[in-house]
Amino acid sequence: MKIRKLTLAALTTATLSVTLYVQAADGPHDDAIEARQALMKLQNYNVGLLFAMAKEKIPYDPDVAAEAANNLDALVNLGQSQLWPAGSDSATEGNATNRALPAIWETYPKIVEKSEALTSAVAALVPVAGNGLEAMQDAVGDVGGTCKSCHDDFREER
Ligand code: HEC
C-alpha cells in the first residue's frame, strides 16, 4: 500500500516536470525571439524618456537625457547575430508570437542598412542629449525616424 502511494507520487512529479519542460521550450527559436523583443523594449523605454522630454510631457533633465542617450548607444551597439536566426519569423509555425517579417531574411542584408542608420542617429544624439532641450529634440526626432523606417519594412503591423 505504502509503495503504491510512493509510485503514484513519483509519477505525478515526473508528469509535472515533463509538462513544465515542454512549456518552457515550445519552439526552437523562442529564447532568441524573447531576447530580441526585450532588447527592443529597452530601446523603446530609453527613447521614450527622451520623447516625453522632447514633447514636454515631462521636464527636460540634462542628466536623465544624457543617461538615456548613453543607454541607447550601448543597446544599439550590442551584437545581434544570435537574436535573428533563420526560421524565427512571424510566418513560421511553432514560434513564440512575434512580428518579424520573413522579408528580413529574404532581402538580407537590407535590414543591416536600417540598423546602421539607427546606430548613426544615436551616435549623433549622444553628444547633444544633455545640451539643452532644442538640441536634444532634433536629434531624438532623427532616431525615431530610423526606428520607424525599419518597422515599416520589416515589422508586421498589428
Ligand atoms: C533594423 C530594424 C529595426 C530597428 C532599427 C528598430 N526595430 Fe524595433 N523591431 C524590429 C522588428 C523586426 C521587430 C519585431 C521583433 C519580434 O517580434 O520578434 C521590432 C519590435 C519592436 C518592439 C516590440 C517588442 C516586443 O515586445 O514585441 C518595440 C517596442 C520596438 N521594436 C521599438 C523600437 C525602437 C524604439 C527602435 C528605435 C530606437 C527600434 N525598435 C528600432 C526591427 C527594428
Backbone and ligand atoms as CSV (ligand in chain L), in Angstrom:
chain,resi,resn,atom,element,x,y,z
A,1,MET,N,N,0.837,-1.207,0.000
A,1,MET,CA,C,0.000,0.000,0.000
A,1,MET,C,C,0.868,1.252,0.000
A,2,LYS,N,N,1.823,1.272,0.918
A,2,LYS,CA,C,2.726,2.433,1.001
A,2,LYS,C,C,3.510,2.602,-0.308
A,3,ILE,N,N,3.976,1.479,-0.803
A,3,ILE,CA,C,4.770,1.542,-2.038
A,3,ILE,C,C,3.937,2.099,-3.195
A,4,ARG,N,N,2.701,1.639,-3.257
A,4,ARG,CA,C,1.827,2.138,-4.329
A,4,ARG,C,C,1.660,3.652,-4.273
A,5,LYS,N,N,1.499,4.129,-3.063
A,5,LYS,CA,C,1.324,5.589,-2.896
A,5,LYS,C,C,2.567,6.329,-3.393
A,6,LEU,N,N,3.731,5.762,-3.021
A,6,LEU,CA,C,5.000,6.373,-3.429
A,6,LEU,C,C,5.102,6.434,-4.950
A,7,THR,N,N,4.748,5.304,-5.578
A,7,THR,CA,C,4.832,5.234,-7.038
A,7,THR,C,C,3.954,6.307,-7.669
A,8,LEU,N,N,2.762,6.432,-7.113
A,8,LEU,CA,C,1.828,7.421,-7.644
A,8,LEU,C,C,2.416,8.832,-7.512
A,9,ALA,N,N,2.982,9.102,-6.331
A,9,ALA,CA,C,3.565,10.422,-6.093
A,9,ALA,C,C,4.721,10.666,-7.066
A,10,ALA,N,N,5.544,9.671,-7.262
A,10,ALA,CA,C,6.692,9.814,-8.160
A,10,ALA,C,C,6.221,10.070,-9.588
A,11,LEU,N,N,5.206,9.318,-9.988
A,11,LEU,CA,C,4.670,9.500,-11.346
A,11,LEU,C,C,4.124,10.905,-11.548
A,12,THR,N,N,3.407,11.394,-10.543
A,12,THR,CA,C,2.817,12.728,-10.672
A,12,THR,C,C,3.919,13.759,-10.836
A,13,THR,N,N,4.980,13.629,-10.021
A,13,THR,CA,C,6.094,14.574,-10.123
A,13,THR,C,C,6.724,14.507,-11.509
A,14,ALA,N,N,6.914,13.298,-12.004
A,14,ALA,CA,C,7.527,13.131,-13.320
A,14,ALA,C,C,6.666,13.799,-14.392
A,15,THR,N,N,5.366,13.551,-14.329
A,15,THR,CA,C,4.462,14.135,-15.329
A,15,THR,C,C,4.544,15.651,-15.288
A,16,LEU,N,N,4.592,16.185,-14.060
A,16,LEU,CA,C,4.641,17.628,-13.889
A,16,LEU,C,C,5.912,18.206,-14.508
A,17,SER,N,N,7.057,17.572,-14.250
A,17,SER,CA,C,8.300,18.143,-14.800
A,17,SER,C,C,8.296,18.091,-16.316
A,18,VAL,N,N,7.748,17.006,-16.885
A,18,VAL,CA,C,7.701,16.923,-18.343
A,18,VAL,C,C,6.848,18.065,-18.892
A,19,THR,N,N,5.698,18.305,-18.259
A,19,THR,CA,C,4.812,19.369,-18.718
A,19,THR,C,C,5.525,20.719,-18.658
A,20,LEU,N,N,6.207,20.991,-17.537
A,20,LEU,CA,C,6.899,22.278,-17.388
A,20,LEU,C,C,7.969,22.423,-18.459
A,21,TYR,N,N,8.690,21.333,-18.698
A,21,TYR,CA,C,9.766,21.385,-19.676
A,21,TYR,C,C,9.199,21.731,-21.060
A,22,VAL,N,N,8.124,21.071,-21.421
A,22,VAL,CA,C,7.531,21.298,-22.739
A,22,VAL,C,C,7.063,22.747,-22.877
A,23,GLN,N,N,6.485,23.277,-21.792
A,23,GLN,CA,C,6.007,24.665,-21.867
A,23,GLN,C,C,7.160,25.650,-22.030
A,24,ALA,N,N,8.301,25.350,-21.389
A,24,ALA,CA,C,9.422,26.285,-21.417
A,24,ALA,C,C,10.127,26.273,-22.765
A,25,ALA,N,N,9.988,25.186,-23.516
A,25,ALA,CA,C,10.724,25.082,-24.779
A,25,ALA,C,C,9.793,24.762,-25.928
A,26,ASP,N,N,8.875,25.640,-26.211
A,26,ASP,CA,C,7.900,25.421,-27.274
A,26,ASP,C,C,8.550,25.331,-28.640
A,27,GLY,N,N,9.096,26.415,-29.119
A,27,GLY,CA,C,9.721,26.442,-30.435
A,27,GLY,C,C,11.225,26.552,-30.302
A,28,PRO,N,N,11.953,26.170,-31.370
A,28,PRO,CA,C,13.421,26.155,-31.287
A,28,PRO,C,C,14.045,27.548,-31.162
A,29,HIS,N,N,13.286,28.602,-31.529
A,29,HIS,CA,C,13.876,29.953,-31.548
A,29,HIS,C,C,13.287,30.881,-30.492
A,30,ASP,N,N,12.478,30.306,-29.590
A,30,ASP,CA,C,11.729,31.181,-28.680
A,30,ASP,C,C,12.627,32.020,-27.772
A,31,ASP,N,N,13.731,31.450,-27.327
A,31,ASP,CA,C,14.613,32.228,-26.442
A,31,ASP,C,C,15.194,33.427,-27.185
A,32,ALA,N,N,15.597,33.210,-28.432
A,32,ALA,CA,C,16.161,34.310,-29.230
A,32,ALA,C,C,15.087,35.365,-29.500
A,33,ILE,N,N,13.877,34.906,-29.801
A,33,ILE,CA,C,12.772,35.835,-30.073
A,33,ILE,C,C,12.499,36.699,-28.842
A,34,GLU,N,N,12.447,36.042,-27.680
A,34,GLU,CA,C,12.172,36.807,-26.455
A,34,GLU,C,C,13.309,37.772,-26.140
A,35,ALA,N,N,14.532,37.351,-26.393
A,35,ALA,CA,C,15.678,38.222,-26.101
A,35,ALA,C,C,15.674,39.453,-27.005
A,36,ARG,N,N,15.367,39.268,-28.299
A,36,ARG,CA,C,15.383,40.454,-29.182
A,36,ARG,C,C,14.222,41.385,-28.869
A,37,GLN,N,N,13.093,40.809,-28.436
A,37,GLN,CA,C,11.966,41.659,-28.056
A,37,GLN,C,C,12.309,42.448,-26.788
A,38,ALA,N,N,13.059,41.797,-25.886
A,38,ALA,CA,C,13.480,42.501,-24.664
A,38,ALA,C,C,14.433,43.642,-25.015
A,39,LEU,N,N,15.307,43.417,-25.987
A,39,LEU,CA,C,16.228,44.476,-26.434
A,39,LEU,C,C,15.435,45.658,-27.008
A,40,MET,N,N,14.439,45.336,-27.846
A,40,MET,CA,C,13.597,46.391,-28.424
A,40,MET,C,C,12.873,47.169,-27.320
A,41,LYS,N,N,12.414,46.439,-26.298
A,41,LYS,CA,C,11.701,47.112,-25.200
A,41,LYS,C,C,12.609,48.075,-24.457
A,42,LEU,N,N,13.848,47.675,-24.232
A,42,LEU,CA,C,14.799,48.555,-23.548
A,42,LEU,C,C,15.107,49.790,-24.393
A,43,GLN,N,N,15.257,49.585,-25.707
A,43,GLN,CA,C,15.463,50.732,-26.602
A,43,GLN,C,C,14.256,51.665,-26.504
A,44,ASN,N,N,13.083,51.053,-26.533
A,44,ASN,CA,C,11.842,51.812,-26.510
A,44,ASN,C,C,11.704,52.616,-25.227
A,45,TYR,N,N,12.078,52.007,-24.108
A,45,TYR,CA,C,11.964,52.701,-22.819
A,45,TYR,C,C,12.864,53.939,-22.799
A,46,ASN,N,N,14.091,53.769,-23.249
A,46,ASN,CA,C,15.047,54.881,-23.192
A,46,ASN,C,C,14.697,55.986,-24.184
A,47,VAL,N,N,14.341,55.609,-25.394
A,47,VAL,CA,C,13.966,56.636,-26.368
A,47,VAL,C,C,12.637,57.281,-25.944
A,48,GLY,N,N,11.797,56.515,-25.254
A,48,GLY,CA,C,10.518,57.030,-24.755
A,48,GLY,C,C,10.714,58.158,-23.747
A,49,LEU,N,N,11.727,58.015,-22.879
A,49,LEU,CA,C,12.034,59.081,-21.923
A,49,LEU,C,C,12.393,60.365,-22.668
A,50,LEU,N,N,13.204,60.197,-23.716
A,50,LEU,CA,C,13.646,61.363,-24.485
A,50,LEU,C,C,12.472,61.993,-25.248
A,51,PHE,N,N,11.606,61.158,-25.794
A,51,PHE,CA,C,10.436,61.693,-26.495
A,51,PHE,C,C,9.511,62.444,-25.541
A,52,ALA,N,N,9.360,61.889,-24.337
A,52,ALA,CA,C,8.496,62.554,-23.353
A,52,ALA,C,C,9.060,63.938,-23.017
A,53,MET,N,N,10.387,64.046,-22.908
A,53,MET,CA,C,11.005,65.364,-22.655
A,53,MET,C,C,10.870,66.259,-23.890
A,54,ALA,N,N,11.096,65.667,-25.060
A,54,ALA,CA,C,11.037,66.449,-26.292
A,54,ALA,C,C,9.647,67.060,-26.481
A,55,LYS,N,N,8.624,66.299,-26.096
A,55,LYS,CA,C,7.242,66.795,-26.248
A,55,LYS,C,C,6.783,67.553,-25.012
A,56,GLU,N,N,7.726,67.761,-24.088
A,56,GLU,CA,C,7.473,68.481,-22.833
A,56,GLU,C,C,6.331,67.869,-22.016
A,57,LYS,N,N,6.265,66.535,-22.065
A,57,LYS,CA,C,5.316,65.830,-21.193
A,57,LYS,C,C,5.932,65.619,-19.819
A,58,ILE,N,N,7.254,65.527,-19.788
A,58,ILE,CA,C,7.986,65.536,-18.510
A,58,ILE,C,C,9.076,66.610,-18.661
A,59,PRO,N,N,9.530,67.178,-17.534
A,59,PRO,CA,C,10.525,68.246,-17.638
A,59,PRO,C,C,11.836,67.747,-18.227
A,60,TYR,N,N,12.475,68.571,-19.035
A,60,TYR,CA,C,13.792,68.221,-19.583
A,60,TYR,C,C,14.815,68.221,-18.451
A,61,ASP,N,N,15.521,67.111,-18.312
A,61,ASP,CA,C,16.575,66.993,-17.305
A,61,ASP,C,C,17.832,66.540,-18.038
A,62,PRO,N,N,18.863,67.389,-18.097
A,62,PRO,CA,C,20.043,67.059,-18.902
A,62,PRO,C,C,20.729,65.758,-18.475
A,63,ASP,N,N,20.735,65.483,-17.168
A,63,ASP,CA,C,21.403,64.254,-16.713
A,63,ASP,C,C,20.629,63.009,-17.146
A,64,VAL,N,N,19.313,63.070,-16.976
A,64,VAL,CA,C,18.483,61.927,-17.386
A,64,VAL,C,C,18.555,61.751,-18.908
A,65,ALA,N,N,18.538,62.862,-19.627
A,65,ALA,CA,C,18.605,62.803,-21.092
A,65,ALA,C,C,19.929,62.188,-21.537
A,66,ALA,N,N,21.011,62.615,-20.901
A,66,ALA,CA,C,22.321,62.069,-21.271
A,66,ALA,C,C,22.395,60.577,-20.947
A,67,GLU,N,N,21.832,60.196,-19.803
A,67,GLU,CA,C,21.857,58.781,-19.436
A,67,GLU,C,C,21.049,57.945,-20.427
A,68,ALA,N,N,19.859,58.419,-20.777
A,68,ALA,CA,C,19.016,57.669,-21.729
A,68,ALA,C,C,19.731,57.529,-23.076
A,69,ALA,N,N,20.398,58.599,-23.508
A,69,ALA,CA,C,21.109,58.555,-24.795
A,69,ALA,C,C,22.279,57.563,-24.723
A,70,ASN,N,N,22.997,57.579,-23.607
A,70,ASN,CA,C,24.103,56.625,-23.448
A,70,ASN,C,C,23.597,55.185,-23.382
A,71,ASN,N,N,22.471,54.984,-22.705
A,71,ASN,CA,C,21.888,53.640,-22.661
A,71,ASN,C,C,21.532,53.172,-24.071
A,72,LEU,N,N,20.899,54.059,-24.829
A,72,LEU,CA,C,20.532,53.721,-26.205
A,72,LEU,C,C,21.770,53.349,-27.018
A,73,ASP,N,N,22.826,54.135,-26.822
A,73,ASP,CA,C,24.062,53.886,-27.558
A,73,ASP,C,C,24.604,52.483,-27.239
A,74,ALA,N,N,24.556,52.124,-25.959
A,74,ALA,CA,C,25.018,50.783,-25.572
A,74,ALA,C,C,24.134,49.718,-26.221
A,75,LEU,N,N,22.826,49.939,-26.182
A,75,LEU,CA,C,21.888,48.938,-26.702
A,75,LEU,C,C,22.048,48.731,-28.204
A,76,VAL,N,N,22.176,49.839,-28.960
A,76,VAL,CA,C,22.238,49.681,-30.420
A,76,VAL,C,C,23.587,49.135,-30.880
A,77,ASN,N,N,24.546,49.096,-29.962
A,77,ASN,CA,C,25.846,48.533,-30.331
A,77,ASN,C,C,26.048,47.102,-29.836
A,78,LEU,N,N,25.013,46.507,-29.272
A,78,LEU,CA,C,25.118,45.096,-28.869
A,78,LEU,C,C,25.141,44.205,-30.116
A,79,GLY,N,N,25.900,43.136,-30.053
A,79,GLY,CA,C,25.895,42.172,-31.147
A,79,GLY,C,C,24.550,41.466,-31.203
A,80,GLN,N,N,24.005,41.314,-32.408
A,80,GLN,CA,C,22.671,40.694,-32.531
A,80,GLN,C,C,22.682,39.460,-33.423
A,81,SER,N,N,23.872,38.935,-33.696
A,81,SER,CA,C,23.942,37.844,-34.681
A,81,SER,C,C,23.142,36.603,-34.255
A,82,GLN,N,N,22.950,36.408,-32.949
A,82,GLN,CA,C,22.234,35.217,-32.495
A,82,GLN,C,C,20.764,35.493,-32.184
A,83,LEU,N,N,20.337,36.745,-32.367
A,83,LEU,CA,C,18.963,37.105,-31.992
A,83,LEU,C,C,17.966,36.940,-33.133
A,84,TRP,N,N,18.475,36.745,-34.345
A,84,TRP,CA,C,17.592,36.685,-35.515
A,84,TRP,C,C,17.882,35.420,-36.338
A,85,PRO,N,N,17.752,34.213,-35.730
A,85,PRO,CA,C,18.042,33.004,-36.508
A,85,PRO,C,C,17.015,32.790,-37.632
A,86,ALA,N,N,17.485,32.248,-38.747
A,86,ALA,CA,C,16.575,31.932,-39.853
A,86,ALA,C,C,15.474,31.017,-39.327
A,87,GLY,N,N,14.236,31.293,-39.722
A,87,GLY,CA,C,13.108,30.478,-39.265
A,87,GLY,C,C,12.425,31.057,-38.034
A,88,SER,N,N,12.944,32.178,-37.518
A,88,SER,CA,C,12.339,32.764,-36.308
A,88,SER,C,C,11.349,33.879,-36.662
A,89,ASP,N,N,10.869,33.869,-37.910
A,89,ASP,CA,C,9.938,34.904,-38.363
A,89,ASP,C,C,8.506,34.627,-37.918
A,90,SER,N,N,7.643,35.615,-38.166
A,90,SER,CA,C,6.254,35.537,-37.697
A,90,SER,C,C,5.412,34.577,-38.523
A,91,ALA,N,N,5.900,34.172,-39.709
A,91,ALA,CA,C,5.097,33.310,-40.583
A,91,ALA,C,C,5.371,31.822,-40.355
A,92,THR,N,N,6.452,31.497,-39.686
A,92,THR,CA,C,6.791,30.090,-39.460
A,92,THR,C,C,6.047,29.553,-38.247
A,93,GLU,N,N,5.398,28.410,-38.440
A,93,GLU,CA,C,4.625,27.769,-37.368
A,93,GLU,C,C,5.525,27.399,-36.197
A,94,GLY,N,N,4.966,27.465,-35.010
A,94,GLY,CA,C,5.660,26.929,-33.844
A,94,GLY,C,C,6.534,27.924,-33.104
A,95,ASN,N,N,6.668,29.151,-33.658
A,95,ASN,CA,C,7.461,30.163,-32.961
A,95,ASN,C,C,6.627,30.883,-31.906
A,96,ALA,N,N,7.312,31.436,-30.919
A,96,ALA,CA,C,6.647,32.343,-29.988
A,96,ALA,C,C,6.068,33.493,-30.816
A,97,THR,N,N,4.981,34.077,-30.335
A,97,THR,CA,C,4.345,35.174,-31.049
A,97,THR,C,C,5.372,36.261,-31.340
A,98,ASN,N,N,5.486,36.646,-32.596
A,98,ASN,CA,C,6.433,37.712,-32.936
A,98,ASN,C,C,6.013,38.372,-34.232
A,99,ARG,N,N,6.622,39.522,-34.522
A,99,ARG,CA,C,6.222,40.333,-35.678
A,99,ARG,C,C,7.372,40.545,-36.647
A,100,ALA,N,N,8.345,39.654,-36.631
A,100,ALA,CA,C,9.495,39.780,-37.538
A,100,ALA,C,C,9.107,39.211,-38.903
A,101,LEU,N,N,8.993,40.079,-39.902
A,101,LEU,CA,C,8.553,39.645,-41.233
A,101,LEU,C,C,9.618,38.791,-41.928
A,102,PRO,N,N,9.187,37.796,-42.702
A,102,PRO,CA,C,10.150,36.971,-43.452
A,102,PRO,C,C,11.064,37.813,-44.351
A,103,ALA,N,N,10.612,39.023,-44.727
A,103,ALA,CA,C,11.418,39.908,-45.585
A,103,ALA,C,C,12.798,40.179,-44.982
A,104,ILE,N,N,12.905,40.103,-43.676
A,104,ILE,CA,C,14.206,40.326,-43.016
A,104,ILE,C,C,15.252,39.383,-43.607
A,105,TRP,N,N,14.879,38.118,-43.756
A,105,TRP,CA,C,15.822,37.107,-44.233
A,105,TRP,C,C,15.836,37.063,-45.763
A,106,GLU,N,N,14.664,37.294,-46.377
A,106,GLU,CA,C,14.561,37.219,-47.840
A,106,GLU,C,C,15.347,38.331,-48.522
A,107,THR,N,N,15.447,39.489,-47.877
A,107,THR,CA,C,16.116,40.625,-48.520
A,107,THR,C,C,17.452,40.947,-47.840
A,108,TYR,N,N,17.883,40.044,-46.957
A,108,TYR,CA,C,19.128,40.295,-46.226
A,108,TYR,C,C,20.258,40.579,-47.218
A,109,PRO,N,N,21.164,41.546,-47.046
A,109,PRO,CA,C,21.378,42.341,-45.822
A,109,PRO,C,C,20.721,43.727,-45.818
A,110,LYS,N,N,19.560,43.870,-46.457
A,110,LYS,CA,C,18.936,45.197,-46.472
A,110,LYS,C,C,18.675,45.737,-45.063
A,111,ILE,N,N,18.290,44.839,-44.173
A,111,ILE,CA,C,17.964,45.293,-42.815
A,111,ILE,C,C,19.183,45.868,-42.096
A,112,VAL,N,N,20.368,45.451,-42.515
A,112,VAL,CA,C,21.593,45.957,-41.883
A,112,VAL,C,C,21.709,47.466,-42.082
A,113,GLU,N,N,21.282,47.948,-43.275
A,113,GLU,CA,C,21.304,49.401,-43.530
A,113,GLU,C,C,20.424,50.142,-42.522
A,114,LYS,N,N,19.270,49.561,-42.244
A,114,LYS,CA,C,18.325,50.191,-41.302
A,114,LYS,C,C,18.926,50.211,-39.900
A,115,SER,N,N,19.599,49.138,-39.587
A,115,SER,CA,C,20.212,49.026,-38.275
A,115,SER,C,C,21.363,50.029,-38.135
A,116,GLU,N,N,22.136,50.186,-39.221
A,116,GLU,CA,C,23.245,51.154,-39.192
A,116,GLU,C,C,22.737,52.590,-39.134
A,117,ALA,N,N,21.586,52.842,-39.764
A,117,ALA,CA,C,21.009,54.191,-39.699
A,117,ALA,C,C,20.656,54.537,-38.254
A,118,LEU,N,N,20.131,53.552,-37.518
A,118,LEU,CA,C,19.819,53.768,-36.103
A,118,LEU,C,C,21.098,54.032,-35.303
A,119,THR,N,N,22.105,53.202,-35.517
A,119,THR,CA,C,23.365,53.364,-34.783
A,119,THR,C,C,23.951,54.765,-35.014
A,120,SER,N,N,23.926,55.250,-36.274
A,120,SER,CA,C,24.456,56.586,-36.585
A,120,SER,C,C,23.628,57.682,-35.926
A,121,ALA,N,N,22.307,57.545,-35.985
A,121,ALA,CA,C,21.437,58.573,-35.401
A,121,ALA,C,C,21.664,58.656,-33.888
A,122,VAL,N,N,21.870,57.506,-33.262
A,122,VAL,CA,C,22.111,57.507,-31.813
A,122,VAL,C,C,23.487,58.104,-31.507
A,123,ALA,N,N,24.464,57.812,-32.359
A,123,ALA,CA,C,25.806,58.385,-32.164
A,123,ALA,C,C,25.748,59.911,-32.242
A,124,ALA,N,N,24.858,60.451,-33.089
A,124,ALA,CA,C,24.707,61.900,-33.201
A,124,ALA,C,C,23.943,62.481,-31.999
A,125,LEU,N,N,23.085,61.666,-31.414
A,125,LEU,CA,C,22.291,62.112,-30.256
A,125,LEU,C,C,23.139,62.226,-28.986
A,126,VAL,N,N,24.034,61.257,-28.798
A,126,VAL,CA,C,24.790,61.156,-27.536
A,126,VAL,C,C,25.458,62.485,-27.123
A,127,PRO,N,N,26.221,63.146,-28.010
A,127,PRO,CA,C,26.918,64.343,-27.558
A,127,PRO,C,C,26.012,65.547,-27.303
A,128,VAL,N,N,24.758,65.531,-27.797
A,128,VAL,CA,C,23.904,66.710,-27.638
A,128,VAL,C,C,22.744,66.506,-26.657
A,129,ALA,N,N,22.508,65.258,-26.258
A,129,ALA,CA,C,21.317,64.976,-25.437
A,129,ALA,C,C,21.268,65.813,-24.163
A,130,GLY,N,N,22.436,66.059,-23.551
A,130,GLY,CA,C,22.464,66.822,-22.306
A,130,GLY,C,C,22.690,68.314,-22.501
A,131,ASN,N,N,22.658,68.765,-23.774
A,131,ASN,CA,C,22.992,70.170,-24.077
A,131,ASN,C,C,21.792,71.077,-24.272
A,132,GLY,N,N,20.696,70.733,-23.661
A,132,GLY,CA,C,19.529,71.609,-23.796
A,132,GLY,C,C,18.439,70.944,-24.621
A,133,LEU,N,N,17.212,71.377,-24.345
A,133,LEU,CA,C,16.032,70.748,-24.945
A,133,LEU,C,C,16.042,70.783,-26.475
A,134,GLU,N,N,16.377,71.934,-27.052
A,134,GLU,CA,C,16.267,72.050,-28.504
A,134,GLU,C,C,17.217,71.134,-29.258
A,135,ALA,N,N,18.459,71.096,-28.775
A,135,ALA,CA,C,19.448,70.232,-29.432
A,135,ALA,C,C,19.009,68.772,-29.345
A,136,MET,N,N,18.481,68.403,-28.188
A,136,MET,CA,C,18.039,67.017,-27.996
A,136,MET,C,C,16.832,66.699,-28.867
A,137,GLN,N,N,15.892,67.650,-28.955
A,137,GLN,CA,C,14.661,67.412,-29.732
A,137,GLN,C,C,14.959,67.018,-31.176
A,138,ASP,N,N,15.835,67.771,-31.823
A,138,ASP,CA,C,16.153,67.474,-33.221
A,138,ASP,C,C,16.777,66.090,-33.357
A,139,ALA,N,N,17.749,65.813,-32.476
A,139,ALA,CA,C,18.488,64.558,-32.595
A,139,ALA,C,C,17.611,63.346,-32.287
A,140,VAL,N,N,16.710,63.481,-31.318
A,140,VAL,CA,C,15.877,62.325,-30.975
A,140,VAL,C,C,14.813,62.098,-32.049
A,141,GLY,N,N,14.420,63.181,-32.723
A,141,GLY,CA,C,13.492,63.021,-33.848
A,141,GLY,C,C,14.108,62.160,-34.939
A,142,ASP,N,N,15.388,62.401,-35.198
A,142,ASP,CA,C,16.083,61.583,-36.210
A,142,ASP,C,C,16.155,60.115,-35.792
A,143,VAL,N,N,16.399,59.883,-34.503
A,143,VAL,CA,C,16.459,58.494,-34.014
A,143,VAL,C,C,15.110,57.814,-34.248
A,144,GLY,N,N,14.035,58.502,-33.850
A,144,GLY,CA,C,12.693,57.932,-34.024
A,144,GLY,C,C,12.398,57.584,-35.475
A,145,GLY,N,N,12.890,58.420,-36.379
A,145,GLY,CA,C,12.691,58.154,-37.803
A,145,GLY,C,C,13.345,56.857,-38.248
A,146,THR,N,N,14.498,56.544,-37.663
A,146,THR,CA,C,15.169,55.297,-38.071
A,146,THR,C,C,14.474,54.065,-37.484
A,147,CYS,N,N,13.879,54.206,-36.292
A,147,CYS,CA,C,13.091,53.090,-35.734
A,147,CYS,C,C,11.929,52.801,-36.691
A,148,LYS,N,N,11.225,53.872,-37.051
A,148,LYS,CA,C,10.020,53.730,-37.872
A,148,LYS,C,C,10.356,53.152,-39.244
A,149,SER,N,N,11.469,53.625,-39.807
A,149,SER,CA,C,11.845,53.174,-41.141
A,149,SER,C,C,12.066,51.654,-41.184
A,150,CYS,N,N,12.669,51.120,-40.151
A,150,CYS,CA,C,12.873,49.658,-40.127
A,150,CYS,C,C,11.544,48.938,-39.863
A,151,HIS,N,N,10.764,49.467,-38.945
A,151,HIS,CA,C,9.471,48.828,-38.649
A,151,HIS,C,C,8.567,48.812,-39.879
A,152,ASP,N,N,8.582,49.897,-40.660
A,152,ASP,CA,C,7.735,49.961,-41.860
A,152,ASP,C,C,8.026,48.798,-42.810
A,153,ASP,N,N,9.297,48.462,-42.954
A,153,ASP,CA,C,9.666,47.422,-43.923
A,153,ASP,C,C,9.714,46.017,-43.335
A,154,PHE,N,N,10.064,45.924,-42.061
A,154,PHE,CA,C,10.414,44.598,-41.539
A,154,PHE,C,C,9.613,44.122,-40.330
A,155,ARG,N,N,8.709,44.945,-39.842
A,155,ARG,CA,C,7.890,44.517,-38.698
A,155,ARG,C,C,6.437,44.429,-39.124
A,156,GLU,N,N,5.819,43.309,-38.793
A,156,GLU,CA,C,4.412,43.099,-39.151
A,156,GLU,C,C,3.526,44.102,-38.423
A,157,GLU,N,N,2.526,44.610,-39.140
A,157,GLU,CA,C,1.589,45.514,-38.484
A,157,GLU,C,C,0.681,44.741,-37.554
A,158,ARG,N,N,0.201,45.390,-36.538
A,158,ARG,CA,C,-0.712,44.727,-35.598
A,158,ARG,C,C,-2.079,44.554,-36.210
L,1,HEC,C1,C,16.802,47.215,-38.070
L,1,HEC,C2,C,15.391,47.118,-37.819
L,1,HEC,C3,C,14.801,47.736,-36.582
L,1,HEC,C4,C,15.169,48.917,-35.974
L,1,HEC,C5,C,16.227,49.931,-36.410
L,1,HEC,C6,C,14.331,49.030,-34.814
L,1,HEC,N1,N,13.461,47.979,-34.729
L,1,HEC,FE1,FE,12.092,47.674,-33.267
L,1,HEC,N2,N,11.574,45.904,-34.110
L,1,HEC,C7,C,12.083,45.399,-35.288
L,1,HEC,C8,C,11.490,44.121,-35.562
L,1,HEC,C9,C,11.772,43.234,-36.767
L,1,HEC,C10,C,10.597,43.862,-34.524
L,1,HEC,C11,C,9.724,42.609,-34.312
L,1,HEC,C12,C,10.547,41.609,-33.487
L,1,HEC,C13,C,9.784,40.420,-32.974
L,1,HEC,O1,O,8.551,40.492,-32.825
L,1,HEC,O2,O,10.433,39.396,-32.678
L,1,HEC,C14,C,10.678,45.011,-33.625
L,1,HEC,C15,C,9.929,45.139,-32.460
L,1,HEC,C16,C,9.916,46.260,-31.661
L,1,HEC,C17,C,9.087,46.425,-30.485
L,1,HEC,C18,C,8.106,45.394,-29.934
L,1,HEC,C19,C,8.874,44.485,-28.963
L,1,HEC,C20,C,8.017,43.393,-28.342
L,1,HEC,O3,O,7.916,43.355,-27.113
L,1,HEC,O4,O,7.447,42.567,-29.075
L,1,HEC,C21,C,9.359,47.662,-29.981
L,1,HEC,C22,C,8.739,48.298,-28.748
L,1,HEC,C23,C,10.366,48.255,-30.827
L,1,HEC,N3,N,10.674,47.384,-31.842
L,1,HEC,C24,C,10.900,49.507,-30.627
L,1,HEC,C25,C,11.960,50.043,-31.380
L,1,HEC,C26,C,12.555,51.344,-31.129
L,1,HEC,C27,C,12.136,52.315,-30.059
L,1,HEC,C28,C,13.547,51.488,-32.058
L,1,HEC,C29,C,14.474,52.653,-32.261
L,1,HEC,C30,C,15.208,53.145,-31.114
L,1,HEC,C31,C,13.546,50.296,-32.871
L,1,HEC,N4,N,12.567,49.445,-32.438
L,1,HEC,C32,C,14.386,50.092,-33.937
L,1,HEC,C33,C,13.039,45.986,-36.087
L,1,HEC,C34,C,13.707,47.162,-35.793
